[in-house]
Amino acid sequence: MSKKRTVERKTAIKNSIGRITVFGLFVIAQIVGFVVLIFFLGRNFPPIDVGLRVIALIVAIGINSRDHDGVFKLIWVIVILIVPIPGLLFYVLNNFSSSRHKIKKRLEKVDMMVFSHLNYNDDIFAEFKKEDPARASNARYLRQYDFPIYEGTDIKYYPVAYDCYKAQIEDIKKAERFVYLEYHAIETKEAFEPLHEALKDRAAEGVDCRVLYDDVGSSIFINKNFVRVLESEGIKCNAFNPAYPVLSLFMNNRDHRKITVVDGKVGYTGGYNIADEYFNIVNPFGLWKDNGIRLEGPAVQSLTAMFVEMWNFADMKRKEDDMMTFESVPLVPVEGAHGYCVPYCDSPLDYEPVGENVYLNMINNAQEYCWIMSPYLVLSDEIARALQIAAKRGVDVRVMTPGIPDKKITYGVTRSYYYMLIGAGVKVYEYAPGFNHSKTFLCDDKCAVVGTINLDFRSLYHHFENAVYMYKTDCIKDVKQDFVETFAVCRNVTDKYAIKPNLFVRFYKSILRLVAPLM
């Protein structure tokens, strides 16, 4: 990295840290003020203190009686019993706040306006079920949440993110009607320039160009003038869930999706954001490993619907009659395309962990092997147990994590799961050249998932995510080849972490695992 680029990056990070610090101080001040008020009332009016503690105990018992979210039950019960007042405050904000209820209702309305217009073909599912009932069960599950199954969609897999990005820009240059982009992080540096030029050119020709980015995800990358510049060039721009210094746990729910749609005919998704490090223009964490897929054909309509959903949802003040509209288009299969696919997305507001359940179904139905790439390994009890059981019944289960971490604490949590998994027969690999950011599942040469969903609590429970479930599509062999080639440059750390850690290390890892749901 050149000295100039290093200075620019440090300046951007410094500005972002300043913004985040101010935001954090305002939120902390509100929390402290509320807690101090309650403590003051409790000290001077003992019945209030006793009442709050009784309420805390009742709430803790109520949480424990719930039939789901086991790991979250544990953390809430511990917090509420140890620090009743702030614990109750956060629990109420997270589950019963009027603002969160309104936000959820808003999303439900938007979803009804968008996903009800998708084309569903039960005959395709019947064909899939006849061929492979076990793998078709994932398609049946996703159908319940308005994600159709498609055939006749050509899918190309890119093991190198930059190659996918270049193809993406070339398709944008050919756009005639619209270009929609939705990314967790966009950086206004070298990587963004060719995309920016392509968007400016298309917008000048009357193409409807829109860019949606996550406000927090892009905070260290985007300067103040980003939206103004794009809007002046005819490119519509919107920030998802802007961070305001007001106490709201919805601030924790970020848009982690990565979607590009061109004319409703071609779509892209995968693990990469639009920033220099994702394409190895800079290397803060060694060689960056990421991937992407290009879809052409009927399944692109689902990616279009996902973008329209989030664009409308992002602007909470926009009236319903002023929202983007989505209309299904005639589905024209691509000649020679094989297999089935289901693009899907996940929301933290519906309390249905779609991303986690798709992964669980794949693990549980694996017969020969289940290979996984994930930058983080902060496992729910359900996924940890599924991986262990699969390995114990003879499935070749392999998990690939980074060799160089981007977040050291999260990396410590990731490694805390190694011993447990290895003890059941899971093999663990670390990507030696640097940071593995791919989020990919592959099972039995038959089915795969490529998308944005990490194996951690943030992706599985807190973020808006998307991915594509594929069965016997032509790109499956390319996904497998990428795994084989990447395993070859990894460190096989299975033997290293097969030894039981000492008491101090186990205690440290236990603390990390306890707070893992908050990461």
CORNOR-V769078 format. One line per field, one symbol per residue. burial: # if it has 24 or more other C-alpha atoms within 12 Angstrom, else .. A space follows every 10 residues. Layout:
# CORNOR-V769078
burial->???
This chain:
# CORNOR-V769078
burial->........#. .#...#...# .......... #......##. .......... .##..##.## ..#....... ########## #..####### ##.#.....# ..##.##..# #.######## ...##..#.. ....###### ###.###### ########## ##.######. ######.### ########## ##..##.### ###...#### ########## ###..##..# ..######## ###...#### ########## ########## ########## #...###### ########## ########## ######.... ...###.#.. ......#### ########## ..######## ########## ########## ####.##### #...###### ######...# ########## ########## ########## ########## ########## ########## ########## .##..##..# ####..#... ........#. .########
